[in-house]
């Protein structure tokens, strides 16, 4: 059994100079991470053992603690004094939520007076951060945004978002299940530094190749894309082969001019988000309906809403022209706002991106 450290201790340990390694994938960190952690995905950890110190403890975090246990075991077998952050980032975010009444900054020693208020109560990730991104875009440097949320992971997300976009997380306070967070646009007292920080943070993009048509994977794709866009990244989603079905219209489109094989493809493939299967327990479509009902009950945005929000935030949606030709899909069968492109379009964006995912 691996040795553990409580989540409430990790901030102090990192502040004192302890090494904390986040073994999640880089894409997972887009939606929040423990400040001061170093990212080495679990699959790459063994390649970096020579870079880690054996004369001091090494702390490991992941999403829920499972991968952390595996990483700690690997390190201990190689002579390291390693500890797993109990419960991982999920527990850390919940801990921040419960202790969020601690102000991290005061404005002239007086009560914070927001310039703009945003009520995101009931919304689940990535809804609150997406709305913060849009609200901040309409504000001036130095103005303060007040955000009301019930999402337990929001505080950690907000801190990561501010750190990655050149803005300032002021503090938060929690009453019951509602948390009120305060963020200032730009770095405190340094507007010129704020602009520079935002420019430095946004000079890298994110690209996602969406090959799969499963509903759950499509949802994950758009959550990541929306989160990356909220971080200020230029995001391109490249849909190819079965992934093209996510972009199809629901309504009937005339099939005039298509040959027999193209018509068969059109008939057998799911037409748009409402008809997508899920990757496990689909049960002839019942599984997909059940997961949609759960999402609605939990106030999680539907795939259609996620897609609309992504486009509104500037996410570039590109359909592979070659795959469309092979599968008999025409441009008029796709939803509005979709571009057509080829592999060079994707590679051109991937060259300038520091996050590249294949889903």
Steps between C-alpha positions, in 0.01 A plus 500: 500500500637842407579774753265798489480867593175689567385756242484775764876463556620512139487878445722559803743226392532645149545850641787365711669362187367145476486337156145418388452306177162498324480172307184591307501576128568862401145535368358420846699786654318748275206484738708551815807378688678542833711813474873428499466144366717364219322308224642159407225266364503155659593331172816712478604492866745212464694699237557787745614310809856626452376859535337446841677543838549202732614713794155650563136387491314502168126565506262370231154620399253384235124542455363267768805329652502176298776594256683658791518164674654343190753784468598480868552124470726554198705763682534293818622202299772727363618628835294821537321621811161558335157606628161505328266797548195323646199540271700688235398827337130425544539491880724806485233698312233394751731603785544843341123530471445425870774739616437762232390768752863595550573829323827492309511876446336817632430818307619792715392302805131540412227275370538404137264687270454321167463688172305213345302211650454155346263233633608151387316309775390160379740491206755221473846507342584652253200735524624734777850548354354556153277775637791652695702511177222681314434742787868589541524578128248781553681647802788746536833430670472543874125431518377229738264216409282329761395144412243290689539124448397163638754296301743350761793509259462864398745660745792287382392558139477876557849515651645304209310713250627825653857369516486402132334815369683777683208582732483510880307268732415716803318260730175321577247434771261208542156485659333163490532365146555839339842654451563861402837555328669827409735550206667811367569548132873529455786484750448719806640849443690399187278545192794489260619174657145362473487559125843344454407199714183438299691526173760251623232257617300511178783452250450124506193317380326166539396251234268202531454229238152355554485158334229340717122552487415382854289749696712488817823555306343785303394665827852462641646646179288815519554543875877496445470731198281746690734493798801563280322789328414647840872487582557727202633232266421491129321168463447292185291182495563280194217248439579200285325173400243395768552825688329680210166361618516734800477793257210371291163673498202324658256581221457302181725621217424404135729222382475583129815422307642251751590150385372185674794468740483865606127470567559187711766680708262792552217271608703288743700776672359710789378840378624757748548526878151380598556160340852417620564177697712483815817294525374268777154366590334657198221240511355588162494870576351477851839567659543823307153618603573414864826693508326802344234484772767484772685795344180705491420411862852599609479822298785397270487660156382274218733419211304738278549785751868415541545515122321835475702646789827379348425672169392818678836499682689482172579128485573415137304194375659334196357200312742279308409539133658167404302309764181673390560384144568141610188484719270683261439801725445839337554846646127579501448202733720659768396760757573868438844631590699195389803552276633246252870417505763234456794361692708809424239714676531288812880477491529875449306557825673216686840652421406806709326310780636370831200272556420238234243227567355208302152390608 
